[in-house]
Amino acid sequence: MPAPLQVVAAVIEREGKILIAQRKRDGKHPLKWEFPGGKVESGELPPAALARELHEELDIDATIDTQLDAYEICYPGGRPLRLLFFRVIEWQGEPRNLVFERIVWEFPERLRDYDFLEGDAAFLRKLAASA
């Protein structure tokens, strides 16, 4: 079995809300919600990968804070993934949607109302328990 592909995700917080993003309708996992982020490239450290992804997806220069969670998942027929969730509390620029169907600022207790990727489910439960 191949080594898990590392995937980083940002929990971007502002005024008690978290920024979430909806995948494009014509992509993989269409219209599912997720935390912004993406794959860690070869030779890249996870915080640097997340900063790069946030610049590419939201046009912000983010300071990556503490790692909140990490675990492995595997979608049917896919490669194993190691998901790493990081808190982001500082950034330059106003987040703007460059690659998603849409982005939304939402209260943590309302996140369960969105159709998130299965891989985010365990983290969402942890987040809800701490809210």
C-alpha positions in Angstrom: 0.0 0.0 0.0 1.4 3.4 -0.9 2.4 5.9 1.8 -0.5 8.2 2.6 -0.7 11.5 0.7 -0.5 14.4 3.2 -3.4 16.9 2.8 -3.5 20.1 4.9 -6.7 22.0 5.9 -7.1 25.5 7.4 -9.5 26.4 10.2 -9.6 30.1 9.5 -11.3 32.0 12.3 -12.7 35.5 12.4 -15.3 37.0 14.8 -16.4 33.6 16.1 -16.9 32.2 12.6 -14.9 29.7 10.5 -14.4 30.0 6.7 -15.6 27.0 4.8 -15.5 26.3 1.0 -17.7 24.4 -1.4 -16.1 22.4 -4.1 -17.0 23.1 -7.7 -19.9 21.2 -9.2 -17.8 19.8 -12.0 -14.9 18.5 -9.9 -14.1 15.6 -7.6 -16.6 15.3 -4.8 -18.9 17.9 -6.4 -20.5 20.6 -4.2 -19.2 19.0 -1.0 -18.0 21.4 1.7 -14.5 21.4 3.1 -11.9 23.5 4.9 -9.6 25.3 2.5 -6.3 23.6 1.8 -4.8 20.9 -0.3 -2.0 18.5 -1.0 1.5 18.8 0.5 4.0 18.7 -2.4 7.2 16.7 -2.3 9.8 18.4 -0.1 7.3 20.8 1.4 6.5 21.1 5.1 2.8 21.0 5.9 2.5 24.6 7.3 4.3 25.9 4.1 2.0 23.8 1.9 -1.0 25.3 3.7 0.2 28.8 3.3 0.8 28.2 -0.4 -2.7 26.7 -0.9 -4.4 29.6 0.9 -2.6 32.0 -1.3 -3.7 30.0 -4.4 -7.3 29.5 -3.3 -8.2 32.6 -1.3 -5.5 35.2 -2.2 -4.3 35.6 1.4 -0.9 35.4 3.0 -1.7 33.4 6.1 0.3 32.7 9.3 -0.2 29.1 10.1 -0.8 28.5 13.8 -1.2 25.3 15.8 -2.0 21.9 14.4 -5.5 21.0 15.7 -5.8 17.4 14.6 -4.4 14.7 12.2 -5.6 11.3 11.1 -5.7 9.0 8.1 -8.7 8.2 5.9 -9.1 6.4 2.6 -11.9 7.1 0.1 -13.2 4.0 -1.8 -10.8 3.2 -4.6 -8.4 6.0 -3.6 -5.0 6.4 -2.0 -4.8 6.7 1.8 -4.7 10.3 2.9 -3.3 11.8 6.1 -5.4 14.9 6.9 -3.7 17.6 9.0 -5.9 20.5 10.3 -4.3 23.8 11.3 -5.7 26.9 13.0 -5.2 30.2 11.1 -5.8 33.3 13.1 -3.7 35.9 11.2 -3.5 36.7 7.5 -3.0 39.6 5.1 -5.6 40.4 2.5 -9.3 39.7 2.5 -10.2 36.1 1.6 -11.7 35.9 -1.9 -12.9 32.9 -3.7 -10.5 32.0 -6.5 -11.3 28.3 -7.0 -14.4 27.2 -5.2 -18.1 27.2 -6.0 -18.5 29.5 -3.0 -17.1 30.3 0.4 -19.0 31.1 3.6 -18.1 32.4 7.1 -20.1 30.2 9.5 -20.5 29.7 13.2 -18.9 26.4 14.4 -22.2 25.1 15.8 -23.8 25.5 12.3 -21.2 23.5 10.4 -23.2 20.3 10.8 -25.8 21.8 8.6 -23.4 21.6 5.6 -22.7 18.5 3.4 -19.0 18.1 4.2 -16.5 15.7 2.7 -16.6 12.4 4.6 -12.9 12.8 5.5 -13.8 15.9 7.6 -16.4 14.2 9.7 -14.2 13.1 12.6 -12.7 16.6 12.8 -16.1 18.2 12.7 -17.3 16.1 15.6 -14.2 17.1 17.6 -14.8 20.8 16.7 -18.5 20.5 17.8 -17.5 18.9 21.1 -15.1 21.8 21.9 -17.6 24.6 20.9 
